[in-house]
């Protein structure tokens, strides 16, 4: 079973490099080389990154793989294997379980709010296994460390820019009937209880009459459905959509550019995806989080059992406002209002969520 998903797995570039190094160490003939290889062996660690989905099209997963890989590449003897778990969510737990059962990995790294429950269940069966989970939360299991983001801040900033751009696009609708859109891959507690209400609250801080047209693709890959949903929303009078739908985002962007509508991007800087169409990027620095937490693990200081939350003040959530494509796409008046909001969040003057 394990070999089955090894075939599907994506090998990080330096995995091969590390294998070569280890093999070279084993074959060392003189004592100096043997000492080096023994020193490296002491610190050797095998890390597996389990991607619950696929990397391509999902900014959070691109950042996850990049961050872990970078931390490992800085330390000799550390090998990283990146495995894509695919879109059948029923397979994730058996797959993570098989990774733990193999006993091959010192650490399993993964990300999304459904992983803590899966890791908890696997941990009950394989209590030696350690987990580093981002974008999710569980407290008190001494084998699991989690870090999640203040997504109230992230989504509030997205709603604020979406509302400002909407008002500028449709002045005739500004009087009490304004709407912004959100296309999600699926419904889940962080979406329904945090991202969606925070997005609405951000828009309503601009104008209390804003509502959200919320649509769900039903998976994280179907760009055709993403495009159809977005086109329907644009026909219904929505001018700006926030898309959080993995590979389906591509369809939303395509439909927006055909309709002359706009998109707000989430998680990474998306201005370059369709310059002029993407008018906001509310980001989280999961690459930095993955890098720093993997480093802590390798240094032996990752506080397993704890659940940390980071936001704008910690430098892990942000709105990208210095990108030339943002500056070109959005008027100075709107950018100044958005900048003022960001200043207030950064300074602690405006406290959002958590
Ligand atoms: N986000 C993605 O970008 N791509 C995915 O494939 C993806 N799959 C998810 C699966 C589940 C079960 C859940 C709960 C969330 C998923 N997310 C995915 C959303 C992700 O965790 C995060 O909420 C968003 O990226 C917004 O930061």
Boltz pocket constraint, residues with backbone or C-beta under 6 A from the ligand:
constraints:
  - pocket:
      binder: B
      contacts: [[A, 52], [A, 53], [A, 54], [A, 57], [A, 58], [A, 59], [A, 60], [A, 61], [A, 89], [A, 111], [A, 112], [A, 113], [A, 114], [A, 135], [A, 185], [A, 188], [A, 190], [A, 220], [A, 244], [A, 245], [A, 246], [A, 247], [A, 266], [A, 267]]
      max_distance: 6.0
